[in-house]
Amino acid sequence: MKDVSRWADSRLWTGRRLTWDLWYRCNYRCSYCWFEMDKVWDKLAKEHEGIGVARWIEAWERLYERCGTISVDVLGGEPLLYPSGLDLFAGMARWHRLYIISNLSASMDFLERLASRIPPERLHLSASYHHQFARWEEFWDKVLFLAGKGYHPEVTMVSWPPLLDDIDQKRKILEAAGIRCDIHVFQGIWEGRDYPRSYSSRERGILGGLVPQDDDRQYRMHEAKTIGRLCAAGHVYANVKANGDVFRCGKDSMFSKPMGNMFDPEFRLLDAPAPCPYNFCNACGEHVYLWDDWKRVAADLRSREIATSLVESSLEEGAAS
Ligand code: SF4
């Protein structure tokens, strides 16, 4: 079995990356989910439906012809419940590497069919465990199944304050089994307190110093100014919505018109980094695309020869130069 562990680690990818909100339907309603906290599920679902698999595949093929292989983070909603999702993912995987973020509620039978159609060289599954809805034993069986098939799944959990002790326990189980575990920092209000700034020192200890990271501190908490700085969002990275609209980054999707649409045959990503139009970059960690930082990280990975090399990207040379 081919070892794809480096391929599966998104931190080592220095080529183009797009996040894609495939659709806005999910079978869970977790208390810490942004869509649930803002009560926007139904509104978003109604506004973004009706695009068939064939049109999406055609759009992704067109982008491949322009940009080469892209790492596509498939988000939702729950991507594995998308109608005819198997055909969509298998079609896209001919050109792009898929990084599907799933709650793994799909049946074992579905996962077996997915594994039979897309090899680990083209598909990575980031399995999010949601304590309020998933049964751990069933989730764990699926993680082990994927690991046995060579997919190197990682498990993510959200650091919602009432779950911290349980998260700590599960993280130890995962690490003992050699499964990478990422904790996503809860951002929101719980019992009247604002997180992440309200974690106690004991809770920060459980999170292993993850809250907040140095760059989070700089850009999200202290709101270092980004306006005018060159940023590669829109060039090496962008955010695709379920109706095909493409935004430079999350902040752009809140305050700006899209830079284009996936179904427009003329759509192109930016040819080069461009100045950031916002005072602050305090959403979703996209500050990593600030051009000076991006170049430094890419050059460092390459000098240590740990940038992902299993999948060729036409951009790798350009991103590090
Ligand atoms: S610095 Fe942040 S807000 Fe500004 S363009 Fe880049 S990703 Fe967007």
Boltz pocket constraint, residues with backbone or C-beta under 6 A from the ligand:
constraints:
  - pocket:
      binder: B
      contacts: [[A, 226], [A, 229], [A, 231], [A, 232], [A, 233], [A, 248], [A, 249], [A, 250], [A, 251], [A, 252], [A, 274], [A, 275], [A, 276], [A, 277], [A, 278], [A, 280], [A, 281], [A, 282], [A, 286], [A, 287], [A, 289], [A, 290]]
      max_distance: 6.0
